[in-house]
């Protein structure tokens, strides 16, 4: 049950980080999850990286909710 709460919190954090990253020119993965660049130094364009983070966050959140709902 604790794992479900941690996964829901992680999914929630990924969603908000994805929203922040959308406004960046380019994004690179780093130790702090992502690094936002205002030039072409990053590996991925900001909207693509933001969309991917939001998608992973939503999937993780809802899978954790489903798992939490089935725990007895």
N, C-alpha and C positions, 0 to 999 in steps of 0.2 A: 504494500500500500504506500509505503514511503517512496518507493521508486516511481510510482505514478505521480505523486505530488512533485517530485524533482523533475520528471519529464514534462509535466504541464508548465512548471516555472521556466524550464529551458526553452520550451516552445514559445512561450510568451515573450521571453527575452529575445529570441531570434526574430520574432515578428517586429518588435520595436527597433531592433538593430537594422533590419531590412528596410524599414521606413526611413531611418536616418541615412542609409547608404544610397538611396535612390537619387538624392540630390548631388552626389559626387560625380565628377567627370570620369574618373576611373577608380577602381578598387583593387586592393591586393590583400590576400589572406596573410595574417601575421599572428603573433602570439596573443595579441589583444582581439582576436577574431577577425577584424578587418581594419585596414588602413585606408583612409579616404585621401585621394589626391585630386588637386584641381588642374592637373595637366595629364600628359599621356604616360606617366611612369607606371601606373597600375596594370594589372594583368587583365581585368575584366571591365567593361563599361558599367557605370553605376546602376542604371536601370535594370540591367540583366542580373547583376549580383544581388541587388535589392529584391527583385522578384524571386530569385532562387532562395534567398534567406527567408522570405515571407512564406513561400511554399513549403519549405522544410519545417518551419516553425508551426504552420497550421497543421500539417500532417502529424508532427510529433505531439502537438497539443491534443488533437482529437483521438489519436491512438491511445494516448495516456488516459484520456477521459473514458474511452471505451474499456480499457483494462481496469480502471478504477470502478466502473459501474458493474463489472462482472466479478470483482473480488468478493468473496463471502467470508 
